[in-house]
Amino acid sequence: MTEAVTYAYAVARDDDGTLATELSGLSGVADAPVRLVRAGRNDGVVVAVSPVPAPDFREEALHAHLEDMEWLEAIARAHHRVIEAIAAHGTVLPLRLATVYLDEERVRLMLDDSREEFADRLAELAGLEEWGVKIYVEDAPGTEDPAAPSTGADLSPGRAYLSHRKAQRHAREDAYRAAQRVARDVAATARRQAVARAQHRPQQGELARGPGENVVNDAYLVPRPAAHNFRAAVLRTAEEAPGVRVEATGPWAPYSFAASLEAEPAKKVTP
């Protein structure tokens, strides 16, 4: 049998045992069953965990795996599946992807040490949900193909090409300025309806799967009753902004607002 270590997904509350029932039969990373670890005082604060193969999560192997997008995506999907199942039941504090402990006893010790902090944060986040807001700068219509400009009667092909490139550059600059205005409008909307904001790096490369250039990648913590109005107001900010696209996604578990409470996992999973 392969040696196992303990993968930790999130912190939550299970005061009456119903969360454990809800998670029964749910599989997580490596298709392993999900269970709850309780603090020694059993006051309702729990950590959702699964056993995972130790060889895949030892330090050197894990560094290599994190460069493998297919492996990473599979882990992320399983991680998210467990957290969403918990979020459907109540407030959840997601832990960072690939948070691993040597065994469940180490998880229990961590929970005992941080139980009050976790309980306070769970209470603060009750009734709140995360919404992601991304702003993209896109190519303006008619400027996508400088290699094939339309030539007028008074322009040579070379001059037509340069004219097209100039128009393309100006359209792009206008779109960036419009994106700045949209970002200010989104921030103003958030000040009225959200309770917190987390700013992330704009997505690039394989992470930026949508069209255009991602220039803003923020997350907002929004009271559940205000979520519909928040999303609608955010999307309206780009209605009069040619070349700018706003994407609002959610609701999510508060991934961006629980990181400061992450307990230190085992730094190394040794043989």
C-alpha positions in Angstrom: 0.0 0.0 0.0 1.4 3.4 -0.9 2.4 5.6 2.0 -0.1 8.4 2.5 0.0 12.0 3.8 -2.9 14.3 4.6 -4.2 16.9 2.2 -6.1 19.8 3.8 -8.8 21.6 1.8 -10.5 24.1 4.1 -11.7 25.1 7.6 -15.4 25.1 8.4 -17.9 24.6 11.1 -19.8 21.4 11.8 -21.6 21.9 15.1 -24.3 19.3 14.6 -22.6 16.7 12.4 -24.6 17.5 9.2 -21.5 18.7 7.3 -19.9 15.3 7.8 -23.0 13.7 6.5 -23.1 16.0 3.4 -19.5 15.2 2.6 -20.0 11.4 2.9 -19.1 9.8 -0.4 -17.4 12.9 -1.8 -14.0 12.2 -3.3 -11.3 14.8 -3.4 -7.7 14.8 -4.6 -6.5 11.5 -6.0 -10.1 10.3 -5.7 -9.6 9.9 -2.0 -12.6 10.1 0.4 -13.1 13.4 2.3 -13.4 13.4 6.0 -13.4 16.0 8.8 -10.7 16.4 11.5 -12.0 18.0 14.7 -10.1 20.0 17.3 -9.4 18.3 20.6 -12.1 20.3 22.4 -14.6 19.4 19.6 -16.2 22.9 19.5 -17.5 22.6 15.9 -14.5 24.0 14.0 -13.2 21.3 11.6 -10.8 20.8 8.7 -11.7 18.8 5.6 -8.9 16.4 4.6 -8.1 13.4 2.5 -5.3 10.9 2.4 -3.1 11.4 -0.7 0.0 9.4 -2.0 3.1 10.7 -0.2 5.4 10.3 -3.3 3.4 12.8 -5.2 3.5 15.4 -2.5 7.1 15.2 -1.3 8.8 18.6 -1.8 10.8 17.8 -4.9 8.0 15.9 -6.6 5.5 18.6 -5.7 7.7 21.3 -7.3 7.8 19.3 -10.5 4.1 18.6 -10.5 3.3 22.3 -10.1 4.9 22.8 -13.5 2.6 20.2 -15.1 -0.5 22.1 -16.1 -2.6 18.9 -16.6 -1.7 17.6 -13.1 -2.2 21.0 -11.5 -5.6 21.4 -13.2 -6.8 18.0 -11.9 -5.7 18.9 -8.4 -7.3 22.3 -8.6 -10.6 20.8 -9.8 -10.7 18.3 -7.0 -9.7 21.0 -4.5 -12.5 23.3 -5.7 -15.1 20.5 -5.8 -14.6 19.9 -2.1 -14.6 23.5 -1.1 -17.8 24.2 -3.1 -19.5 21.2 -1.4 -18.6 22.7 2.0 -19.7 26.2 0.9 -23.1 24.9 -0.1 -23.5 23.9 3.5 -22.1 27.1 5.2 -19.2 29.4 5.5 -15.8 28.0 4.5 -12.2 29.2 4.8 -10.3 27.7 1.8 -6.7 26.6 2.3 -4.1 27.1 -0.3 -3.9 24.5 -3.1 -1.6 21.5 -2.1 -1.6 22.2 1.6 -0.3 18.9 3.0 0.5 17.6 6.5 2.3 14.5 7.5 -0.8 13.0 9.2 -4.1 13.9 10.7 -2.7 14.4 14.1 -0.6 17.3 12.7 -3.8 18.8 11.3 -5.5 18.4 14.7 -2.6 20.2 16.5 -2.8 23.0 13.9 -6.5 23.3 14.5 -6.1 23.4 18.3 -3.5 26.2 18.0 -5.6 28.4 15.6 -9.1 27.4 16.6 -10.2 30.7 18.0 -8.8 32.7 15.1 -10.6 30.3 12.6 -13.9 30.6 14.5 -13.7 34.4 14.5 -12.9 34.6 10.8 -15.7 32.1 10.0 -18.1 34.4 11.9 -16.9 37.5 10.0 -17.3 35.8 6.6 -20.8 34.5 7.3 -23.3 35.7 4.6 -20.5 37.0 2.3 -19.4 35.6 -1.0 -16.5 36.3 -3.4 -17.0 37.8 -6.8 -14.2 38.0 -9.4 -13.9 41.1 -11.7 -11.6 41.1 -14.7 -11.2 43.9 -17.1 -9.9 43.2 -20.6 -8.6 45.5 -23.4 -9.6 44.1 -26.8 -8.8 45.1 -30.4 -11.2 47.6 -31.7 -13.3 46.5 -34.7 -11.5 47.1 -38.0 -8.0 47.2 -36.5 -7.2 43.5 -36.2 -5.3 43.0 -39.4 -2.6 45.6 -40.2 -1.1 43.2 -42.8 -4.1 43.8 -45.1 -5.2 47.4 -45.0 -7.7 48.8 -47.4 -6.1 51.1 -49.9 -7.8 54.4 -50.9 -7.4 56.1 -54.3 -5.0 58.6 -52.9 -2.8 56.2 -50.8 -0.2 53.8 -51.9 -0.2 50.3 -50.3 2.8 51.3 -48.1 1.1 54.5 -46.9 -2.2 52.7 -46.4 -0.4 50.1 -44.2 1.2 52.9 -42.1 -2.1 54.7 -41.8 -3.8 51.5 -40.6 -1.0 50.9 -38.0 -1.4 54.4 -36.7 -5.2 54.0 -36.4 -4.7 50.6 -34.7 -2.2 52.2 -32.2 -4.6 55.1 -31.4 -7.5 52.7 -30.9 -5.5 50.7 -28.5 -4.4 53.7 -26.5 -8.1 54.8 -26.4 -9.1 51.4 -25.1 -6.4 51.5 -22.3 -7.7 54.9 -21.2 -11.3 53.6 -21.3 -10.2 50.6 -19.2 -8.8 53.0 -16.6 -12.1 54.8 -16.5 -14.0 51.4 -16.2 -11.6 50.4 -13.4 -12.4 53.6 -11.5 -16.2 53.0 -12.0 -15.9 49.4 -10.8 -14.0 50.6 -7.6 -16.7 53.2 -7.0 -19.4 50.5 -7.3 -17.5 48.2 -5.0 -17.2 50.9 -2.3 -21.0 51.1 -2.2 -21.7 47.3 -2.2 -18.6 45.3 -1.3 -16.9 45.0 2.1 -13.4 44.1 0.9 -11.2 44.0 -2.2 -8.2 41.8 -3.1 -6.1 42.7 -6.1 -4.4 40.0 -8.1 -1.9 40.1 -10.9 -3.5 40.3 -14.3 -3.6 36.8 -15.9 -1.2 36.0 -18.7 -0.2 33.0 -20.8 -2.3 29.9 -20.3 -4.2 31.4 -17.4 -5.6 34.2 -19.7 -7.9 32.1 -21.8 -10.4 34.8 -22.9 -9.9 37.2 -25.8 -8.0 40.4 -25.1 -5.4 41.5 -22.6 -6.3 41.2 -18.9 -5.4 44.5 -17.2 -7.4 44.2 -14.0 -7.9 41.0 -12.0 -9.6 41.7 -8.7 -11.8 39.9 -6.2 -14.5 41.5 -4.0 -16.3 40.2 -0.9 -20.0 41.0 -1.3 -22.9 40.5 1.1 -25.1 37.8 -0.5 -28.3 40.0 -0.7 -26.3 42.6 -2.7 -24.6 40.2 -5.1 -27.1 40.5 -8.0 -27.0 44.3 -8.0 -23.2 44.3 -7.6 -22.8 42.1 -10.7 -25.2 44.1 -12.8 -23.6 47.4 -11.8 -20.1 46.1 -12.6 -21.1 44.8 -16.0 -22.7 48.2 -16.9 -19.4 50.0 -16.4 -18.2 48.8 -19.8 -21.3 49.5 -21.8 -20.0 52.9 -23.2 -16.3 51.8 -23.4 -15.4 50.5 -26.9 -12.5 48.0 -26.8 -13.1 47.1 -23.1 -14.7 44.0 -21.7 -15.7 43.4 -18.1 -16.2 39.9 -16.7 -17.8 39.3 -13.4 -17.7 35.7 -12.0 -19.1 34.1 -8.9 -20.3 33.5 -6.4 -17.2 31.8 -5.1 -16.0 30.7 -1.7 -13.8 33.4 -0.2 -10.5 32.1 -1.6 -9.0 35.6 -1.8 -9.9 36.5 1.8 -8.8 33.5 3.8 -5.1 33.3 2.9 -3.9 35.3 5.9 -5.3 32.6 8.2 -3.5 29.7 6.6 -1.7 27.6 9.1 1.9 26.6 8.3 1.8 23.1 6.8 4.7 20.6 7.0 7.4 22.2 5.0 8.7 18.9 3.8 7.0 15.5 3.4 10.0 13.2 3.8 10.3 9.6 2.9 
